Amino acid sequence: MVKKKFYVTTPIYYANSEPHIGSVYTTVAADILARWHKLLGENVFFLTGTDEHGQKIQEIAQKNNLKPKEYVDKIANKFQQVFKSLNISNDYFIRTTNKEHEKQVKEILQDLYDKKLIYKGTYESYYCVGCEQYLNKNDLIDGKCVLHKKEPEIIKEGSYMFKLSNFQEEILKSITSEKFNILPKKRRNEMLSFIKQGINDIPISRLKSKVSWGIDLPFDKEHTCYVWVDAFWNYITGLVINKKLKEFWSPDIQLMANDILRVHATIWPALLISQKKELPKNMFIHGYFTVNGQKMSKSLGNVVNPDYLVEKYSTDTLRYFLFRNIPFGHDGDFSEKDLAERHNNELANKLGNLVSRTTTLAEKYGIKKVKENKLLKKLKLKQIQEHFENFEIDKSLTEIFAFVDLCNEYIQSKKPWETHDREVLYELIDSIKSIAILLWPYIPSTSEKISKNLGFDLKFSEIQKPLKNTKIKKSEILFKKI
């Protein structure tokens, strides 16, 4: 039997500075989805990486007295280190300076040119270097970029243009039919409204004399490829490099923040349609982090350092907090105080204490298998599955922890430390097994410790199977209080 496949991507992160909590959030979300589908026994491919060309990187490297490649090597390495510290299970880390990626991008550019979908023109527009995006007057507030609080440049230069307008109707049809499904629905409606106003042809190149750090156009060496086209094709080349394109295309879900939705909902599908490739099935737009009510941004200098949080609180605490505290798809304010409270009150007091008390008593008095685990019947497994199918990963986590609460109420009411009831202890240990399996996407290290101690495999199918191990040993402390 052929396994069902699941292909998940993050946006590739712009290598102009080190990773922050915003890029961590998207990547952990993708990791949670990837691990969930691995639990189900599916064939999973999870792609993330760095976007390494463009004007901003050229300028920053110059300020740091480095060649652009030296600079992006340093930043890409930092992203990989941070993702490793966060227990990210990506299958490949794509870099747009990869030679095979550059080759693939040149091939599609040549194909577009041969099909007369690229033509020579002149483009005049507002251009924000921070966003690496062309803007129109309606995108500005008081003449400034909303995100970077700076006046954009007015650029007028010779450029090769991509006939994006040719694809307007087909893109609209794909979004409306939900063949190309943009979630949440609020974002889909925004994109439909934006596209219906009319999408114009876009510049696909910059003059090499102005932006040398980019992929040369194969049909004109005086121009380099505009960064978005180069960046988008990573979702293809990440699979091509690994010889997985036929097996995994198209993406089951692509995750990103709202600031890059507009280009992902227009330029990206247009490129795919031009190559007769299937569009992504789902595109999920998560919310922004705010700090003191202001959007978190590298350019604004108000980022939260993930290294500091992992060192102080642990990887699993940070992963847990991000999806327990912030509804997925909505904005959320980051608070270290809230993180510490959730660590102490939920991970240490509720989950950690449940595992510690139960395993200590089970080691002392033993366990006795029951025909039917009535406690486990209270686990809302169907709802958890449905939430995952709808990408409501915060709601799944809420349901899992509601069951942790039920287990704590059960041990309090049954008092096995007084009764020495081995059947009650079996029900609790068996329920902890299910909790650990379901929490593996969120807090993998903790789940692996529990599974190793209790002797079961981290597979969704194990939830319905009785626990084989009867000799339980006391668990180590899973979460030390801060």
Backbone torsions as a table, in degrees:
resi	resn	phi	psi	omega
1	MET	NA	129.4	-179.5
2	VAL	-76.2	130.8	179.4
3	LYS	-69.4	145.4	172.4
4	LYS	-67.5	142.1	-178.9
5	LYS	-102.2	156.8	176.3
6	PHE	-144.9	119.5	-179.3
7	TYR	-117.6	118.6	-178.7
8	VAL	-123.4	139.7	178.6
9	THR	-130.0	150.3	163.8
10	THR	-99.9	165.9	166.6
11	PRO	-66.0	155.1	172.8
12	ILE	-83.8	136.3	-169.4
13	TYR	-85.8	136.2	-175.2
14	TYR	-70.4	126.0	-171.2
15	ALA	-85.8	43.7	177.1
16	ASN	-90.4	-16.5	175.2
17	SER	-162.8	175.2	-172.9
18	GLU	-69.0	159.9	-179.2
19	PRO	-64.3	149.5	175.5
20	HIS	-129.5	-176.0	-173.2
21	ILE	-63.6	-25.6	178.1
22	GLY	-65.5	-47.2	178.5
23	SER	-69.6	-32.0	176.3
24	VAL	-63.1	-43.0	-177.9
25	TYR	-57.9	-49.6	-179.4
26	THR	-62.3	-41.6	-175.9
27	THR	-70.4	-40.1	177.4
28	VAL	-65.8	-38.2	177.1
29	ALA	-59.2	-45.6	178.4
30	ALA	-63.5	-38.5	-179.9
31	ASP	-65.8	-39.8	178.1
32	ILE	-60.7	-45.6	179.2
33	LEU	-65.5	-41.8	179.1
34	ALA	-61.7	-46.2	-179.1
35	ARG	-66.6	-36.6	177.9
36	TRP	-60.1	-45.9	-178.9
37	HIS	-70.9	-26.5	172.2
38	LYS	-69.1	-38.7	175.8
39	LEU	-57.5	-36.5	-178.6
40	LEU	-76.9	-5.1	178.9
41	GLY	86.2	16.4	-178.6
42	GLU	-84.7	164.2	177.4
43	ASN	-88.4	112.9	-169.6
44	VAL	-114.0	139.9	168.6
45	PHE	-130.7	126.5	-174.5
46	PHE	-123.8	118.0	-175.5
47	LEU	-115.3	133.2	170.1
48	THR	-143.1	178.1	-179.6
49	GLY	164.6	-162.7	-176.5
50	THR	-128.7	143.2	178.2
51	ASP	-98.2	116.3	-161.3
52	GLU	-121.7	8.9	178.4
53	HIS	-111.9	171.8	171.3
54	GLY	119.1	168.6	-174.1
55	GLN	-61.3	-43.4	-175.2
56	LYS	-63.5	-42.1	179.4
57	ILE	-67.3	-40.2	177.0
58	GLN	-57.0	-43.6	-177.7
59	GLU	-71.3	-42.0	-178.6
60	ILE	-67.0	-41.5	178.0
61	ALA	-60.0	-41.5	-180.0
62	GLN	-63.3	-42.2	178.5
63	LYS	-63.2	-30.9	-179.3
64	ASN	-92.4	9.2	-179.3
65	ASN	54.7	40.4	177.8
66	LEU	-125.1	154.1	169.5
67	LYS	-72.8	148.7	-178.2
68	PRO	-52.7	-40.6	-178.7
69	LYS	-65.8	-38.5	177.9
70	GLU	-62.8	-40.9	-178.2
71	TYR	-66.2	-48.0	-177.4
72	VAL	-70.4	-28.6	175.0
73	ASP	-60.0	-43.3	-179.4
74	LYS	-64.0	-44.6	-178.0
75	ILE	-70.3	-42.6	179.7
76	ALA	-61.7	-39.3	178.1
77	ASN	-62.9	-38.9	179.1
78	LYS	-65.6	-41.9	176.7
79	PHE	-58.9	-44.8	-178.9
80	GLN	-64.7	-37.2	177.6
81	GLN	-64.5	-45.9	-179.3
82	VAL	-63.7	-43.4	180.0
83	PHE	-64.2	-35.6	177.0
84	LYS	-65.2	-42.4	-179.5
85	SER	-65.9	-22.9	-180.0
86	LEU	-94.3	7.1	176.8
87	ASN	62.2	39.5	179.1
88	ILE	-78.9	131.6	-172.3
89	SER	-102.4	32.6	-178.1
90	ASN	-59.3	146.6	-179.7
91	ASP	-85.0	-23.6	178.6
92	TYR	-156.1	146.5	176.0
93	PHE	-114.5	105.6	-176.0
94	ILE	-87.9	138.4	174.2
95	ARG	-122.6	135.2	-176.1
96	THR	-75.1	-4.0	171.4
97	THR	-90.0	0.7	175.3
98	ASN	-62.0	132.7	-174.5
99	LYS	-62.2	-38.3	178.8
100	GLU	-67.5	-37.2	176.3
101	HIS	-62.1	-47.7	-179.7
102	GLU	-59.5	-39.6	178.3
103	LYS	-62.7	-44.7	179.8
104	GLN	-63.4	-40.8	-180.0
105	VAL	-64.2	-42.0	178.3
106	LYS	-62.8	-37.1	-179.9
107	GLU	-65.6	-41.9	179.4
108	ILE	-70.9	-37.0	177.6
109	LEU	-61.1	-43.3	179.3
110	GLN	-64.4	-41.1	179.8
111	ASP	-63.2	-42.9	178.5
112	LEU	-63.4	-39.0	179.5
113	TYR	-66.5	-43.4	179.8
114	ASP	-64.3	-31.6	179.6
115	LYS	-84.9	4.8	-179.2
116	LYS	60.8	31.0	173.7
117	LEU	-93.0	-5.4	173.4
118	ILE	-122.9	133.0	179.2
119	TYR	-139.6	159.8	-179.6
120	LYS	-82.5	132.5	179.5
121	GLY	-153.9	-169.3	175.6
122	THR	-124.9	136.3	-177.1
123	TYR	-124.0	133.4	175.8
124	GLU	-128.4	125.2	-177.5
125	SER	-165.5	166.3	167.0
126	TYR	-71.7	142.7	179.8
127	TYR	-139.5	121.8	177.1
128	CYS	-97.5	116.8	179.9
129	VAL	-64.7	-38.3	180.0
130	GLY	-60.0	-42.5	179.8
131	CYS	-82.7	-20.2	-169.2
132	GLU	55.2	40.3	-179.4
133	GLN	-136.3	147.2	169.6
134	TYR	-80.4	138.9	-177.8
135	LEU	-122.1	158.0	170.3
136	ASN	-110.5	175.2	-173.5
137	LYS	-59.9	-33.8	-178.8
138	ASN	-68.5	-18.5	179.6
139	ASP	-80.4	-11.4	-174.1
140	LEU	-98.8	149.8	171.3
141	ILE	-123.8	123.1	-173.9
142	ASP	54.4	36.1	176.4
143	GLY	75.4	9.7	-176.3
144	LYS	-121.7	154.1	173.1
145	CYS	-62.4	131.2	-177.1
146	VAL	-61.5	-38.3	-175.3
147	LEU	-78.3	-46.4	-171.1
148	HIS	-101.2	-2.0	174.9
149	LYS	56.7	31.1	180.0
150	LYS	-128.3	149.6	175.0
151	GLU	-70.8	129.9	178.9
152	PRO	-73.8	161.6	173.3
153	GLU	-74.6	154.1	168.8
154	ILE	-103.0	115.3	-175.4
155	ILE	-108.4	129.4	172.1
156	LYS	-134.4	112.4	-178.5
157	GLU	-156.4	161.1	174.5
158	GLY	-65.9	133.7	-175.6
159	SER	-151.9	153.2	168.5
160	TYR	-84.5	135.5	-174.7
161	MET	-111.0	143.2	176.6
162	PHE	-101.5	131.8	-177.3
163	LYS	-75.8	65.9	179.9
164	LEU	-62.4	-34.4	-178.1
165	SER	-59.5	-26.1	178.7
166	ASN	-61.4	-24.2	-170.6
167	PHE	-103.2	3.3	-173.3
168	GLN	-55.7	-50.8	-175.0
169	GLU	-65.5	-41.0	-179.0
170	GLU	-68.4	-36.7	177.2
171	ILE	-65.3	-45.4	178.3
172	LEU	-57.6	-45.2	-179.5
173	LYS	-61.9	-41.7	-178.5
174	SER	-66.5	-39.1	-180.0
175	ILE	-72.7	-43.5	-178.8
176	THR	-62.1	-41.0	-179.2
177	SER	-77.5	-9.3	-177.0
178	GLU	66.8	15.8	169.8
179	LYS	-62.9	-37.7	172.0
180	PHE	-112.0	93.0	-165.4
181	ASN	-93.2	113.6	179.3
182	ILE	-99.8	125.6	-178.3
183	LEU	-126.5	151.5	-6.9
184	PRO	-64.1	167.9	-175.1
185	LYS	-59.1	-31.5	178.2
186	LYS	-56.4	-42.4	-179.4
187	ARG	-71.0	-36.6	177.2
188	ARG	-60.7	-45.9	-179.6
189	ASN	-63.4	-38.4	177.0
190	GLU	-60.4	-42.9	-178.7
191	MET	-68.9	-39.5	177.4
192	LEU	-61.1	-43.4	178.8
193	SER	-62.9	-42.9	-179.6
194	PHE	-64.1	-46.0	-176.2
195	ILE	-69.3	-35.9	180.0
196	LYS	-63.8	-24.0	176.9
197	GLN	-71.1	-14.8	179.4
198	GLY	108.1	127.1	176.1
199	ILE	-108.8	134.4	-175.1
200	ASN	-94.8	162.8	171.7
201	ASP	-61.2	150.4	-175.1
202	ILE	-124.7	152.7	174.7
203	PRO	-69.3	137.8	-178.9
204	ILE	-113.1	2.3	-178.4
205	SER	-148.0	163.5	169.2
206	ARG	-126.7	150.3	177.0
207	LEU	-61.9	133.7	-177.2
208	LYS	-63.4	-28.6	178.3
209	SER	-64.8	-21.0	179.2
210	LYS	-104.0	-40.8	178.2
211	VAL	-128.3	93.9	-177.9
212	SER	-85.1	-22.9	-175.2
213	TRP	-85.7	85.4	-179.6
214	GLY	-173.4	177.5	-180.0
215	ILE	-83.4	126.5	178.8
216	ASP	-61.7	140.4	171.4
217	LEU	-68.5	133.1	-176.5
218	PRO	-66.9	-21.3	-177.5
219	PHE	-104.1	-0.5	176.2
220	ASP	-161.2	102.1	-174.9
221	LYS	-71.4	-5.7	178.3
222	GLU	-83.3	-3.5	-178.7
223	HIS	-125.6	146.6	171.8
224	THR	-111.2	154.8	-177.2
225	CYS	-68.1	133.9	175.4
226	TYR	-63.5	136.4	-165.2
227	VAL	-56.5	-33.9	-175.5
228	TRP	-65.3	-41.7	-179.6
229	VAL	-64.6	-44.3	176.0
230	ASP	-57.0	-46.3	-176.1
231	ALA	-68.0	-44.3	-176.0
232	PHE	-59.1	-36.8	-172.2
233	TRP	-70.8	-6.4	177.4
234	ASN	-59.5	-32.5	-177.7
235	TYR	-64.3	-26.1	175.6
236	ILE	-86.3	-50.7	-173.0
237	THR	-67.3	-28.6	176.1
238	GLY	-58.8	-34.4	176.3
239	LEU	-81.6	-40.4	-179.1
240	VAL	-58.8	-46.3	-179.3
241	ILE	-58.3	-35.8	-178.3
242	ASN	-94.3	8.1	-179.9
243	LYS	55.7	43.5	-175.8
244	LYS	-124.0	7.7	-172.7
245	LEU	-61.0	-49.6	-178.0
246	LYS	-63.5	-36.8	-176.3
247	GLU	-72.3	-35.7	-169.4
248	PHE	-115.5	-17.8	-178.2
249	TRP	-70.4	136.4	11.1
250	SER	-103.8	170.5	-179.9
251	PRO	-59.8	135.6	174.2
252	ASP	-77.5	-32.4	173.4
253	ILE	-155.9	138.5	173.3
254	GLN	-118.7	126.6	-177.4
255	LEU	-102.6	144.8	177.5
256	MET	-169.4	167.8	173.2
257	ALA	-91.7	167.1	-171.5
258	ASN	-66.5	-23.8	-175.1
259	ASP	-67.4	-16.4	177.9
260	ILE	-117.3	12.5	179.5
261	LEU	-65.8	-45.0	-173.1
262	ARG	-56.4	-44.6	-179.5
263	VAL	-74.0	-32.8	178.2
264	HIS	-71.2	-25.3	-178.1
265	ALA	-91.0	-5.6	-178.7
266	THR	-125.4	-66.4	-176.3
267	ILE	-62.9	-45.3	-175.5
268	TRP	-61.6	-52.7	177.7
269	PRO	-63.9	-32.7	178.2
270	ALA	-62.0	-43.5	177.8
271	LEU	-61.1	-42.7	-179.7
272	LEU	-66.3	-43.2	178.7
273	ILE	-60.8	-40.2	-180.0
274	SER	-62.2	-27.1	-179.1
275	GLN	-100.8	7.9	-179.7
276	LYS	56.4	40.2	177.6
277	LYS	-106.6	145.6	179.6
278	GLU	-62.9	141.1	-179.3
279	LEU	-78.7	157.9	174.9
280	PRO	-56.3	145.5	-179.7
281	LYS	-73.0	-43.7	-178.0
282	ASN	-137.6	143.9	173.1
283	MET	-129.2	115.8	-175.7
284	PHE	-108.5	127.8	-176.5
285	ILE	-106.5	111.9	179.7
286	HIS	-88.7	171.4	-176.3
287	GLY	-82.4	-178.4	177.8
288	TYR	-97.6	153.6	166.0
289	PHE	-87.1	143.7	170.2
290	THR	-119.9	150.2	173.0
291	VAL	-128.4	119.2	-173.5
292	ASN	55.0	38.2	176.4
293	GLY	79.4	1.5	-177.2
294	GLN	-114.3	140.6	-178.9
295	LYS	-58.2	136.2	178.4
296	MET	-73.2	129.6	-177.2
297	SER	-152.0	138.1	176.3
298	LYS	-59.5	-38.8	-176.7
299	SER	-67.5	-30.8	-179.0
300	LEU	-86.2	-9.5	175.4
301	GLY	72.2	25.9	180.0
302	ASN	-118.6	38.5	-177.4
303	VAL	-80.8	156.3	175.5
304	VAL	-105.4	129.7	-173.8
305	ASN	-82.4	116.7	-179.3
306	PRO	-67.1	-31.0	179.1
307	ASP	-58.6	-44.8	-179.9
308	TYR	-61.4	-44.3	-177.3
309	LEU	-67.5	-41.5	178.4
310	VAL	-63.7	-42.9	-178.6
311	GLU	-65.6	-40.0	-176.3
312	LYS	-80.8	-38.4	-170.7
313	TYR	-115.2	-19.1	-176.8
314	SER	99.0	154.0	-179.8
315	THR	-60.0	-49.1	-175.3
316	ASP	-64.9	-34.6	178.1
317	THR	-64.0	-45.0	179.6
318	LEU	-64.7	-45.7	179.3
319	ARG	-59.1	-45.1	-179.7
320	TYR	-61.9	-48.9	-175.7
321	PHE	-58.7	-43.1	-174.9
322	LEU	-59.1	-32.1	-176.1
323	PHE	-110.3	0.0	172.1
324	ARG	-95.3	-30.2	-170.7
325	ASN	-97.2	-22.8	-172.9
326	ILE	-125.1	118.8	177.5
327	PRO	-60.5	126.4	-175.7
328	PHE	-67.0	126.5	-177.2
329	GLY	101.2	-5.2	179.9
330	HIS	-122.3	164.0	176.6
331	ASP	-74.3	156.1	177.5
332	GLY	-151.8	147.7	179.5
333	ASP	-95.9	130.8	-179.0
334	PHE	-85.1	132.9	179.4
335	SER	-139.9	120.1	178.1
336	GLU	-66.0	-31.1	177.3
337	LYS	-61.5	-44.8	178.2
338	ASP	-63.5	-38.9	179.5
339	LEU	-60.7	-47.3	179.8
340	ALA	-62.6	-39.8	-179.9
341	GLU	-66.0	-42.3	178.8
342	ARG	-67.5	-36.6	176.2
343	HIS	-59.2	-49.9	-176.5
344	ASN	-72.5	-47.9	-171.4
345	ASN	-80.3	-32.2	-174.4
346	GLU	-106.4	-51.3	-177.9
347	LEU	-74.6	-47.0	-178.7
348	ALA	-77.3	-54.8	-174.2
349	ASN	-70.8	-45.7	-174.5
350	LYS	-85.2	-63.8	-176.2
351	LEU	-73.2	-52.9	-177.3
352	GLY	-59.4	-44.0	-178.7
353	ASN	-67.9	-38.7	177.6
354	LEU	-59.6	-48.1	-178.8
355	VAL	-65.6	-44.0	-177.9
356	SER	-63.2	-50.2	-178.1
357	ARG	-62.6	-46.1	-174.7
358	THR	-67.0	-45.5	-178.8
359	THR	-68.4	-33.6	177.5
360	THR	-63.1	-45.4	179.5
361	LEU	-69.5	-37.8	180.0
362	ALA	-67.4	-35.6	176.7
363	GLU	-66.0	-39.6	-175.5
364	LYS	-74.9	-44.2	-172.6
365	TYR	-109.3	-13.7	-178.4
366	GLY	84.8	173.8	178.9
367	ILE	-129.9	154.7	179.1
368	LYS	-133.4	122.8	-177.4
369	LYS	-59.6	140.9	176.4
370	VAL	-111.7	156.4	179.7
371	LYS	-67.2	-38.1	-177.8
372	GLU	-139.3	123.3	178.4
373	ASN	-85.6	97.2	-177.1
374	LYS	-67.6	-30.6	178.0
375	LEU	-64.8	-45.5	-177.8
376	LEU	-64.2	-26.1	178.7
377	LYS	-63.4	-20.3	-179.3
378	LYS	-81.9	-7.9	177.1
379	LEU	-72.1	123.5	-176.9
380	LYS	-85.1	71.3	-174.0
381	LEU	-66.6	-40.0	-179.2
382	LYS	-62.9	-42.0	179.4
383	GLN	-65.5	-38.6	178.8
384	ILE	-61.9	-44.0	178.0
385	GLN	-62.7	-43.6	-179.5
386	GLU	-63.1	-40.3	177.5
387	HIS	-61.3	-42.0	178.0
388	PHE	-64.1	-40.8	178.9
389	GLU	-61.6	-30.0	179.4
390	ASN	-95.3	8.1	-179.0
391	PHE	61.3	29.9	177.5
392	GLU	-96.1	67.5	-170.5
393	ILE	-72.6	-20.8	174.0
394	ASP	-72.4	-36.7	-179.7
395	LYS	-70.7	-35.9	175.6
396	SER	-59.9	-45.0	-178.8
397	LEU	-64.2	-38.5	177.2
398	THR	-61.2	-42.8	178.9
399	GLU	-64.2	-41.2	-179.9
400	ILE	-62.3	-43.4	-178.3
401	PHE	-75.8	-21.2	171.5
402	ALA	-65.1	-35.6	178.0
403	PHE	-72.9	-34.3	173.5
404	VAL	-58.3	-42.6	177.7
405	ASP	-61.7	-42.4	178.9
406	LEU	-61.9	-39.3	178.3
407	CYS	-64.7	-40.2	178.1
408	ASN	-66.1	-38.3	176.8
409	GLU	-65.4	-37.4	-177.9
410	TYR	-65.6	-46.1	-179.0
411	ILE	-66.5	-34.0	178.0
412	GLN	-67.6	-40.5	-177.1
413	SER	-75.6	-33.6	-176.4
414	LYS	-87.0	-20.4	176.2
415	LYS	46.9	57.1	-178.3
416	PRO	-64.1	-16.9	175.2
417	TRP	-68.7	-21.1	175.4
418	GLU	-97.4	-43.9	-174.4
419	THR	-83.0	-23.6	-175.0
420	HIS	57.9	30.3	-176.1
421	ASP	-71.6	108.6	-175.6
422	ARG	-71.7	-27.8	178.2
423	GLU	-71.0	-40.3	175.5
424	VAL	-61.2	-43.1	179.6
425	LEU	-65.4	-35.1	175.4
426	TYR	-63.4	-46.2	179.9
427	GLU	-57.3	-41.5	-179.4
428	LEU	-69.0	-45.4	179.5
429	ILE	-63.2	-43.2	178.7
430	ASP	-62.6	-37.2	178.5
431	SER	-70.5	-37.9	176.5
432	ILE	-62.9	-36.7	175.7
433	LYS	-56.3	-48.1	-179.6
434	SER	-64.7	-40.0	177.9
435	ILE	-60.4	-46.0	-178.4
436	ALA	-63.0	-40.1	178.5
437	ILE	-63.3	-47.0	-177.6
438	LEU	-70.2	-26.3	179.4
439	LEU	-86.3	-8.8	-177.2
440	TRP	-55.4	-40.5	177.0
441	PRO	-60.5	-31.2	-175.3
442	TYR	-89.6	-52.1	-176.3
443	ILE	-125.9	71.9	-171.0
444	PRO	-59.9	-39.6	-177.5
445	SER	-63.7	-43.4	179.1
446	THR	-64.6	-44.9	178.9
447	SER	-60.9	-39.6	179.8
448	GLU	-66.3	-35.8	176.1
449	LYS	-64.0	-43.7	-179.8
450	ILE	-65.3	-44.7	-177.2
451	SER	-65.7	-36.8	178.9
452	LYS	-66.6	-41.9	-178.3
453	ASN	-68.5	-40.1	-175.5
454	LEU	-92.4	-13.7	174.8
455	GLY	77.4	56.9	174.4
456	PHE	-142.8	162.4	179.5
457	ASP	-90.1	145.1	178.0
458	LEU	-84.6	79.0	178.3
459	LYS	-135.9	142.6	-179.7
460	PHE	-58.6	-36.7	-178.6
461	SER	-63.4	-21.2	-179.3
462	GLU	-72.4	-17.3	-178.0
463	ILE	-61.0	-39.7	-177.4
464	GLN	-85.3	-4.2	-179.1
465	LYS	-96.0	142.4	178.2
466	PRO	-68.1	150.6	178.4
467	LEU	-67.3	127.1	-178.2
468	LYS	-80.7	-39.3	-175.9
469	ASN	-69.4	130.2	179.1
470	THR	-113.5	-9.6	179.3
471	LYS	-104.5	92.6	-175.1
472	ILE	-88.3	137.7	176.2
473	LYS	-112.2	148.4	179.1
474	LYS	-57.3	134.8	-179.8
475	SER	-75.9	150.8	169.2
476	GLU	-67.9	163.9	176.2
477	ILE	-69.3	120.3	-175.3
478	LEU	-81.0	-37.7	-178.7
479	PHE	-138.1	114.9	175.4
480	LYS	-81.8	137.2	-178.9
481	LYS	-64.9	142.0	176.1
482	ILE	-89.6	NA	NA
